Each structure stands twice: as C-alpha cells, then as structure tokens.
Amino acid sequence: MLAPEHLELMSDRAMAYIDRLDNAGSLFLGHYSPEPLGDYFAGPNHVLPTGFTARFFSPLSVESFLKYYSYTYYPKDELIHAAPYICRLAEQEGFDAHAEAVEIRGRGNDDLPIE
C-alpha cells in the first residue's frame, strides 16, 4: 500500500476521487494545485508523515497539541442488557476481573445508586 508524503492528482475530476485517497500526508488536487503551493502559500502544514507512515499518522496540526479523551456513559438498564455479552468477551480473553466488575453492576443490584 502506498502512503506518500505528497500526492498530486492532476485530473479534471480530482475532487471525485478525494474519498478514495486516505493514505497520503497531503493531497494536491487538480491541474493547478502543485505541491509547492501547499509548501509556501496555500496554508496546509508542511510537517508531514514521511517514509510511508501516512498509513497511520496524520500531518502535524493544531489538533496535535490538543488533549482530548473519550468517555462512556451507560444508564443502569442498558448495562444490565449488555452485561452478558461484555462478560462473555472478557472471560474469553481471560480478564476475569473485568467480567466481575460488569457482573456486579449488571445484576440489577439495588445497592448501587440509581441515577
């Protein structure tokens, strides 16, 4: 799989292909979008993944300096419904403590607070 640092697609229909191009550091689309345009004038960042690492890295951007996280929130009734499936997966991986943590909360135990 190719993953170039720069990819120029000189075509009259370049924008039609943009959704199919996901492994390049920076895309230059159309006959009038040469790579130096991005380097010196148009504004995309010049710090790009090299050595075919565009397969799993993105160009340096403002987002590279942001801290973010994911979160999960499940109401009690949804966890009760999902608990058997989660426990089975955890047990298959040998993560018994993970399964137990879900079992305790997924029993419908009234000892835990209701939201």
Buried (B, 14 or more C-beta within 10 A) or exposed (E): EEBBBBBBBEEEEBEEEEEEEEBBBBBBBBEEBBEEEBBEEEEBBEEBBEEBBBEEBEBBEEEEEEEEEEEEEEEBEEBBEEBEEBBEEBEEEEEEEBBEBBBEBBEEEEEEEEE
